[in-house]
Amino acid sequence: MNAGLDIGLNLNTAKCEQSVTQVVISPTPFFWVYVKSETELLGAPLFPGTALDSAWSKRCDELARAVDKLALINAQDALILLRASFSAPRVQHLLRCSPSVNNSSLQIFDNLLTSDY
C-alpha cells in the first residue's frame, strides 16, 4: 500500500468496501486471501457457496413480499412494477454475474413468479 505513495497514488480506505466475512492472513504483506464461498464483487457472489445462497434467499424474500402486494392491483400495472423494480434488476445482475446454475433457490423464485395470486 505504501508503494503507491512514492508515485503520488493513495488509497482512500473510507471509500473501500470488503464484502467477505473471513480473511486469511497471507504470508506476503501485499496480498489477502479470501474465503472462496464468501467472496463478492459489486454485490454479486463470485463462487457457489453461502454468499450465493444468501443472495438468492434475499431475492426470494423480496419477491414473496411483492407478490402479495401486487395481487391487489391491476395485472398490467403489477407487471410494469415487477419489471422495473421489486428485485427484477437485482435478479438480472445476479444471474449475469454469479454461477447460479442448479441453485435450489431458483426453483423457489420461479414458483413465486408463476404462482396464482
Beta strands, then each sheet from edge to edge (+ up, - down):
strand 1: 23-24
strand 2: 33-34
strand 3: 40-41
strand 4: 44-45
sheet 1: 1+ 2-
sheet 2: 3+ 4-
end
